[in-house]
Amino acid sequence: MKAQTPGGRELKRIVATLLGSEHFPASWESIRHLPGRQVVNPLFACFCQRDLLLRWHAVTAMGMVVSRLADENMESARVVMRRFMWHLNEESGGIGWGCPEALGECMARSERLADEYGCILGSYLHPERNFIEHPALQEGVLWGIGRLAHARPALTVDCTELLAPFLGSPEAALRGLAAQACGPMADARLTPLLEKLATDGASFQLYRGERLETCSVGELAAQALRRTRMGSAER
C-alpha cells in the first residue's frame, strides 16, 4: 500500500526541516520523493523564512522540483512560473521574495522553461518594461540572471546594457551580483566598468554551489574580466 503524503502544516514542517538540514544535498533525496505539485506550496512558504540559508535552499529545491515538473507535465511547470511572475507584479499586493531567484534557478535547470521564459528576468531591470525598484528584489533579479547566464549564457546576452548601471551602484551586493552575472556574457563593452571594480574591497554574501560565501566585489569583477578577455580572444 502506497504511503500517504503528509498534508498542510505537517508537510510545511517536514520541508522546512529538510531544507534547514546541514546535509541539504542528502535531504533533497527526501524532497524529491514528494509529489511535485504538493511540495510547491511549502517551498513558497520557505521563501519568507528568517533563516537565510534555508531560504536559499528553498530556491534550489524549487528549481529541482519545477524542472522535474517540466519534464513530466509542462503545463504544471508553467503554472508555477506564472505564479512567480504574478508575485512580482504590483497588482498582486505582495513582495515576491525569492521569486526572481527561483525563476533563474528553474530556467538554469530546465532548457524547456528557459526557452519559454528566458526573456522575463531582464524585463525586471528594464526601465520601460517591468522595472523593479526595491533594492532587495533587484538583488534577486541580478542573482537570477547570473544563475541563468552561467548555465545558458546565450539567453542572457541582451541583458548586458541592463546590468551596466548596477556595476556603479552604491550597494555592494548589487555591484557584486551584476559583476558575477557579467562573466558568462563576455561583453567587451563592460570591460571599463569591471576594471573599475577590480580593486573594490566591499564584500557581501553570495549563494552558489548550495552554500553561502562571503565574496568581495573586486574578486567577482576580476573573475568576470578574465572570462570577458578570454571570450574576446576567442572571437
C-alpha positions in Angstrom: 0.0 0.0 0.0 1.4 3.4 -1.0 2.3 5.7 1.9 0.1 8.8 2.2 1.8 12.1 1.6 1.6 14.4 4.7 -0.5 17.5 4.1 -0.9 21.1 5.2 1.1 22.2 8.2 2.9 18.9 8.6 4.2 18.9 5.0 5.4 22.5 5.5 7.2 21.5 8.7 8.8 18.5 7.1 10.0 20.5 4.1 11.4 23.3 6.2 13.3 20.8 8.4 14.8 19.2 5.3 15.8 22.5 3.8 17.4 23.6 7.1 19.5 20.5 7.4 23.3 20.8 7.4 23.3 17.9 4.9 21.0 19.6 2.4 22.1 17.6 -0.7 21.1 14.4 1.1 17.9 16.0 2.2 17.0 16.7 -1.4 16.6 13.0 -1.9 13.7 13.0 0.6 12.1 16.1 -1.1 12.5 14.5 -4.5 10.2 11.7 -3.5 7.4 14.1 -2.5 4.8 14.8 -5.2 6.0 17.9 -7.1 2.7 19.8 -7.2 2.1 19.2 -3.5 5.6 20.4 -2.4 5.5 23.7 -4.3 3.4 25.5 -1.7 5.6 24.5 1.3 8.6 25.7 -0.8 7.0 29.0 -1.5 6.3 29.4 2.3 10.1 28.9 2.9 11.0 31.9 0.7 9.9 34.0 3.7 11.8 32.2 6.4 14.1 34.1 8.7 17.0 31.6 8.2 18.8 32.9 5.1 20.4 29.6 4.1 17.0 27.8 4.5 15.5 30.4 2.1 18.2 29.8 -0.4 17.9 26.0 -0.2 14.2 26.5 -0.9 15.1 28.3 -4.1 17.4 25.4 -5.1 14.7 22.8 -4.2 12.1 24.8 -6.2 14.3 24.7 -9.2 14.7 21.0 -8.9 11.0 20.4 -8.4 9.8 22.6 -11.2 12.4 21.4 -13.7 11.2 17.9 -13.0 7.6 19.0 -13.4 8.5 20.4 -16.8 9.7 17.0 -17.8 6.6 15.3 -16.6 3.8 17.9 -17.1 4.9 21.1 -18.8 1.6 22.9 -18.1 2.0 22.3 -14.3 5.5 23.8 -14.5 4.1 26.8 -16.4 1.6 27.4 -13.6 4.4 27.7 -11.1 6.4 30.0 -13.4 3.4 32.2 -13.9 2.9 32.3 -10.1 6.5 33.6 -9.7 5.7 36.3 -12.2 2.4 37.2 -10.5 4.0 37.7 -7.1 6.5 40.2 -8.8 3.5 42.1 -10.3 2.4 45.2 -8.3 -1.2 44.1 -8.7 -0.5 41.0 -6.6 -0.1 43.2 -3.5 2.8 41.1 -2.4 6.6 41.5 -2.4 7.7 38.5 -4.3 10.6 37.4 -2.0 12.5 34.6 -3.6 10.6 34.7 -6.9 13.3 36.2 -9.2 15.9 33.8 -7.8 13.5 30.9 -8.3 12.8 31.9 -11.9 16.5 31.9 -12.6 17.1 28.6 -10.9 14.2 26.9 -12.7 15.4 28.1 -16.1 19.0 27.2 -15.3 17.9 23.6 -14.7 15.3 23.3 -17.5 16.0 24.0 -21.1 12.3 23.9 -22.0 11.5 26.5 -19.3 14.4 28.7 -20.4 13.3 28.7 -24.0 9.8 29.9 -22.9 10.7 32.4 -20.2 14.3 33.4 -20.8 13.4 37.0 -21.6 11.5 37.5 -18.4 14.2 38.2 -15.8 15.8 41.0 -17.9 12.4 42.8 -18.1 12.6 43.4 -14.3 15.6 45.6 -14.9 14.3 47.4 -18.0 13.1 50.9 -17.3 10.4 50.7 -19.9 9.1 47.2 -19.0 8.7 45.6 -15.6 11.3 47.5 -13.7 11.5 46.7 -10.0 12.7 49.5 -7.7 13.1 47.5 -4.5 16.9 47.0 -3.9 16.4 43.6 -2.2 14.3 42.3 -5.1 16.9 43.8 -7.6 19.5 41.6 -5.8 17.2 38.6 -6.5 16.8 39.6 -10.2 20.6 40.0 -10.6 21.2 36.7 -8.9 18.7 35.0 -11.2 20.2 36.5 -14.3 23.6 35.4 -13.1 22.4 31.9 -12.4 20.8 31.6 -15.9 23.9 33.2 -17.5 26.3 30.7 -16.0 24.1 27.8 -17.2 22.8 29.2 -20.5 24.8 32.3 -21.5 23.2 32.6 -24.9 19.8 33.5 -23.3 21.2 36.5 -21.4 23.2 38.4 -24.0 20.5 41.0 -24.2 20.9 41.8 -20.5 24.4 43.5 -20.9 23.1 47.0 -21.1 20.7 46.4 -18.2 23.5 45.2 -16.0 25.8 48.2 -16.6 24.1 50.7 -14.3 24.3 48.2 -11.4 28.0 48.0 -11.7 28.1 51.5 -10.4 25.5 51.0 -7.6 26.3 52.3 -4.1 25.2 48.9 -2.8 28.0 46.3 -2.7 25.6 43.4 -3.2 24.2 45.0 -6.4 27.7 45.7 -7.8 28.9 42.2 -7.0 25.9 40.4 -8.3 26.0 42.4 -11.5 29.7 41.7 -11.9 29.1 38.0 -11.3 26.4 37.9 -13.9 28.6 39.7 -16.5 31.2 37.0 -16.7 29.5 34.4 -18.9 28.3 37.2 -21.3 31.9 38.1 -22.1 30.8 41.5 -23.5 33.9 43.7 -24.0 31.7 46.9 -23.6 31.6 46.1 -19.9 35.4 45.9 -19.5 36.0 49.5 -18.4 33.3 49.2 -15.7 34.6 45.9 -14.5 38.1 47.2 -14.4 37.0 50.0 -12.0 35.6 47.3 -9.7 38.6 45.0 -9.7 40.0 46.6 -6.6 36.7 47.0 -4.8 37.1 45.5 -1.4 33.5 45.7 -0.3 32.0 42.3 0.5 28.6 40.6 0.7 27.2 37.1 1.0 26.7 35.2 -2.3 24.8 31.9 -2.6 26.4 29.5 -5.1 27.1 25.8 -5.0 24.3 25.4 -2.4 26.4 27.4 0.1 26.6 31.0 1.3 30.0 32.5 0.7 31.5 35.9 1.6 32.8 37.4 -1.6 34.4 40.7 -2.4 33.1 42.8 -5.3 36.6 43.0 -6.7 37.0 39.2 -6.7 33.8 38.8 -8.8 34.7 41.6 -11.1 38.2 40.1 -11.7 36.6 36.8 -12.5 34.2 38.4 -14.9 37.1 40.3 -16.6 39.1 37.1 -17.1 36.1 35.5 -18.8 35.4 38.6 -20.9 39.0 38.8 -22.1 39.1 35.0 -22.9 35.8 35.4 -24.8 37.2 38.4 -26.8 40.4 36.5 -27.6 38.4 33.5 -29.0 36.3 35.7 -31.4 
